[in-house]
Amino acid sequence: MENISIKIPPNKIYIKSIRLFTASLASDLGFNIEKVEDLRVVVSEAINYKLSDEAITVEFLPEDESLSIKVIGKDKSLDERALKMRDLILKELADEVNISEDAIEITQKA
């Protein structure tokens, strides 16, 4: 399956559209409703923490049995408590999470 890349301006208004796209893609890939909802939450969280003053790129990397989503952008300034909460949410709801300074990559298995 082809990879998809979407670039959004640094505005929270676009998060809803990315959430809907994520849910639709995951559903088309055969994910159950619980996994679809988990993906909607984690993509929204990842975008929120990368939403600063620069555009964000969201890459969707579908495979036969999984979907990886990479949110690329500049980190917001966050305190330690907010970072721990972000990590907790992402790691609880996704099968795999890789966090770096310029990207958050989430993988969910179907």
C-alpha positions in Angstrom: 0.0 0.0 0.0 1.2 3.5 -0.7 2.5 5.9 1.9 0.5 9.1 2.5 1.9 12.5 3.6 -0.2 15.4 4.7 1.2 18.8 5.6 -0.9 21.0 7.9 -0.5 24.6 9.0 0.2 25.3 12.7 -3.4 25.6 13.6 -5.5 23.3 15.9 -8.4 23.5 13.6 -6.9 20.9 11.3 -6.5 18.2 14.1 -10.1 17.1 13.6 -9.6 16.5 9.9 -6.4 14.4 10.6 -8.3 12.4 13.2 -11.1 11.7 10.8 -8.6 10.7 8.1 -6.8 8.4 10.5 -10.0 6.7 11.6 -11.1 6.2 8.0 -7.8 4.8 6.9 -7.5 2.5 9.9 -11.1 1.2 9.3 -10.3 0.6 5.6 -7.2 -1.4 6.7 -9.4 -3.7 8.9 -8.7 -2.3 12.4 -11.5 -3.0 14.9 -13.3 0.0 16.4 -11.3 0.0 19.6 -8.0 0.2 17.7 -9.5 2.9 15.4 -10.4 5.0 18.5 -7.0 4.5 20.0 -5.3 5.7 16.8 -7.6 8.8 16.7 -6.5 9.7 20.3 -2.8 9.1 19.7 -2.6 11.0 16.5 -4.4 13.9 18.1 -2.0 13.8 21.1 1.1 13.6 18.9 -0.1 16.6 16.8 -0.9 18.6 19.9 2.7 18.2 21.2 4.3 19.0 17.9 2.0 22.0 17.2 4.1 25.1 17.5 4.8 28.0 15.1 5.7 25.8 12.1 3.8 23.5 9.8 3.5 19.8 10.7 3.8 16.9 8.4 1.8 13.7 9.2 3.0 10.6 7.3 0.8 7.5 7.2 2.7 4.2 6.5 0.2 1.4 6.0 1.3 -2.2 6.0 -0.6 -5.5 5.7 -1.1 -5.9 9.5 -0.2 -2.5 10.9 -0.4 1.3 10.5 2.5 3.6 11.4 1.9 7.3 11.8 4.8 9.8 11.9 4.1 13.3 13.1 7.0 15.5 12.1 7.4 19.0 13.5 9.1 21.2 16.1 8.4 20.4 19.7 6.4 22.8 21.8 7.9 24.0 25.0 6.6 21.7 27.6 7.2 21.1 31.3 8.4 17.8 32.6 4.9 16.9 33.8 3.3 17.5 30.4 5.9 15.4 28.7 5.3 12.5 31.1 1.6 12.7 30.5 2.1 12.7 26.7 4.4 9.7 26.9 2.0 7.8 29.2 -1.0 8.4 26.8 0.9 7.5 23.7 2.6 4.4 25.2 -0.7 3.1 26.7 -2.7 3.4 23.5 -0.2 2.5 20.8 1.7 -0.8 20.2 4.9 1.0 19.5 6.0 4.6 20.1 9.3 6.3 19.1 9.7 9.9 20.3 12.5 12.2 19.0 13.1 15.9 19.0 11.6 16.3 15.5 9.1 13.4 15.3 6.7 11.2 17.1 6.2 7.8 15.4 3.3 5.6 16.4 2.6 2.0 15.3 -0.6 0.2 15.8 -1.1 -3.4 14.8 -4.5 -4.5 13.4 
